[in-house]
Amino acid sequence: MNQPIKAYIKQLVQEAVEQSLSQGKTAISIGRKKYVIANWKMNQNLQETLSFFQKIQDEDGVEVVICPPAPLLLPAHTQIMQEGKKLSLGAQNVHQEEKGAYTGEIAANLVKEFGCQYTLIGHSERRQYFQEDDQTISLKVKRALQEGLTPVVCIGETLEQKHQAQTEKVLTSQILLALEGVNPADVIFAYEPVWAIGTGESASPEEAQKMHHYIRAVLSHIDKKSAEQIAILYGGSVNETNAKEYALMPDIDGVLVGGASLKVDAFQKIITVFAKGD
Ligand SMILES: O=C[C@H](O)COP(=O)(O)O
């Protein structure tokens, strides 16, 4: 599809979504699966990883996914098996190609073999430091699905885009490109405003809810039924103190946690908040 047509479609979707929202038309469906996902980024060593999996407890009612650095996936998988806990693993990134001469890159089928069921795709740090654009992210989503991984697609606006009132436009574009040629029901979204990541300045629960509602409205213009089922997680300075406020929001189906997921006690409290559903 050429660029002017793509831009036109984005504009049409955005206008339709804004009209639906102003008429209060988008349905909120309670009862979606809840997720608490840890993104350790480039933190934790082998000993810290083994100790974390010995201490952390699974809880009913919430899918807990840990995304350690790639070299820690196999020891983490082994430890989870030994402990017999209901914990899942995710990669932080995978390459879009199946295999080949891509030095230093990570193959999706390999992380699957190492016990992953999920992979983050398009985290803002990948977009910012590794020049991942929406086109690459779209290919990575397809690769993940082909290898049987659930992609957790990270979307969000920068501070500059927020100040320029571009948030909705940016999110619409990121969603449409990520879902090109993909069944929306197979994907999880994580709304992570870039200005809230690792800064201690989180989006307020109301602000996050508003954007999650917008994201679901965009999704419902692609596939209404899937939109009601798709999990949309919030990420950005979530901790054991503020997690409960996000859990109370009807369109927030879980959280993607960076810094606070490195501390077992803090992360356990966040799991409990979403497991209890209040
Ligand atoms: O993937 C996690 C996000 O980047 C959030 O990180 P943070 O909780 O340290 O702000």
The ligand as an ORCA input file, in Angstrom:
! r2SCAN-3c Opt
* xyz 0 1
  O       9.227     -2.093     30.009
  C       9.090     -1.417     31.013
  C       9.020      0.014     30.899
  O      10.074      0.513     30.146
  C       8.816      0.725     32.200
  O      10.005      0.850     32.920
  P       9.925      1.500     34.398
  O       8.901      0.720     35.141
  O      11.300      1.365     34.944
  O       9.504      2.925     34.185
*
